[in-house]
Amino acid sequence: MSREVHKKRFPGLPGPADVTYEPRVVDVDDIRLRALFRRWRDDLANSKPRAGEEILAYPEVAPLIRNLMLLEVLRVDALRFDYRYRVYGADVAASYGQDMTRRLASEFPDGIFKFFSALYEVAISRKIVIHSLHAPPMTVNVKKWERLIFPLGGPEVRWLLVVNLPKGKRRPE
């Protein structure tokens, strides 16, 4: 494993995103998210196969259920993917202002979709977990999102589990 840390600018985001490919457990701020990531890492270290949809039954998922998204990976053509939200957590939907369940990631504004897609494609091609901290567009009342992206299944990644936790509000509600 090779940890890589980058600060990247993406169109559609108000500032740069902090992206860590193959993070360490200590890179993850939220204790609930850290527990899920630790379980993932421990399973791989103990030669268990990469988790598939059964990850949803892990007890570490329960405290995160309102903030998780389960995405089906869809191949658009030989070089491009799209992603259908099969689950879009209630707290994520409330913060974003709409529920994206059954909708495509490409329905987000172009810059946001490019950001998501760039991270998702690396998770799929390298079969690695990705951690990011990023500020959403100004219309979303969240200062930053802390996100972990888990590629599910093997040998082909057909699903992504994404846990998206808000880190503060921009304005009082």
URRA-V817732 format. One record per residue. N is the residue number from 1. RES is the residue in one small letter. OMEGA is omega in whole degrees, 0 to 359 (none if undefined). BURIAL is b if it has 16 or more other ideal C-beta (glycine too) atoms within 10 Angstrom, else e. Layout:
<<N	RES	OMEGA	BURIAL> <N	RES	OMEGA	BURIAL>>
//
This chain:
<<1	m	183	e> <2	s	180	e> <3	r	176	e> <4	e	179	e> <5	v	181	e> <6	h	168	e> <7	k	186	e> <8	k	174	e> <9	r	177	e> <10	f	176	b> <11	p	179	e> <12	g	176	e> <13	l	183	b> <14	p	179	e> <15	g	180	e> <16	p	176	e> <17	a	172	b> <18	d	184	b> <19	v	178	b> <20	t	176	b> <21	y	184	b> <22	e	182	e> <23	p	169	b> <24	r	180	e> <25	v	182	e> <26	v	177	e> <27	d	185	b> <28	v	185	b> <29	d	188	e> <30	d	184	b> <31	i	179	e> <32	r	179	b> <33	l	178	b> <34	r	179	b> <35	a	177	b> <36	l	180	b> <37	f	178	b> <38	r	178	e> <39	r	178	b> <40	w	181	b> <41	r	180	e> <42	d	179	e> <43	d	179	e> <44	l	179	e> <45	a	179	e> <46	n	176	e> <47	s	173	e> <48	k	178	e> <49	p	179	e> <50	r	182	b> <51	a	170	b> <52	g	182	e> <53	e	180	e> <54	e	177	e> <55	i	180	b> <56	l	179	b> <57	a	178	e> <58	y	178	e> <59	p	180	e> <60	e	180	b> <61	v	186	b> <62	a	181	e> <63	p	183	e> <64	l	191	b> <65	i	182	e> <66	r	181	e> <67	n	181	b> <68	l	177	b> <69	m	175	b> <70	l	184	b> <71	l	173	b> <72	e	180	e> <73	v	180	b> <74	l	177	e> <75	r	178	e> <76	v	175	e> <77	d	185	e> <78	a	185	e> <79	l	188	e> <80	r	177	e> <81	f	164	b> <82	d	188	b> <83	y	177	b> <84	r	178	b> <85	y	176	b> <86	r	173	e> <87	v	177	b> <88	y	188	b> <89	g	183	b> <90	a	180	e> <91	d	176	e> <92	v	179	b> <93	a	180	b> <94	a	180	e> <95	s	181	b> <96	y	180	b> <97	g	175	e> <98	q	180	e> <99	d	181	e> <100	m	179	b> <101	t	181	e> <102	r	179	e> <103	r	182	e> <104	l	176	b> <105	a	180	b> <106	s	176	b> <107	e	173	e> <108	f	174	b> <109	p	189	e> <110	d	182	e> <111	g	179	e> <112	i	179	b> <113	f	179	b> <114	k	177	b> <115	f	180	b> <116	f	184	b> <117	s	180	b> <118	a	180	e> <119	l	182	b> <120	y	181	b> <121	e	176	e> <122	v	178	b> <123	a	181	b> <124	i	186	b> <125	s	181	e> <126	r	181	e> <127	k	182	e> <128	i	173	b> <129	v	178	b> <130	i	176	b> <131	h	175	b> <132	s	170	b> <133	l	180	b> <134	h	174	b> <135	a	177	b> <136	p	174	b> <137	p	186	e> <138	m	180	e> <139	t	180	e> <140	v	185	b> <141	n	177	b> <142	v	177	b> <143	k	179	e> <144	k	170	b> <145	w	168	b> <146	e	189	b> <147	r	169	b> <148	l	180	b> <149	i	180	b> <150	f	173	b> <151	p	184	b> <152	l	175	b> <153	g	178	b> <154	g	5	e> <155	p	180	e> <156	e	177	e> <157	v	181	b> <158	r	182	e> <159	w	171	b> <160	l	169	b> <161	l	180	b> <162	v	176	b> <163	v	189	b> <164	n	184	b> <165	l	179	b> <166	p	178	b> <167	k	178	e> <168	g	179	e> <169	k	176	e> <170	r	183	e> <171	r	180	e> <172	p	180	e> <173	e	none	e>>
//
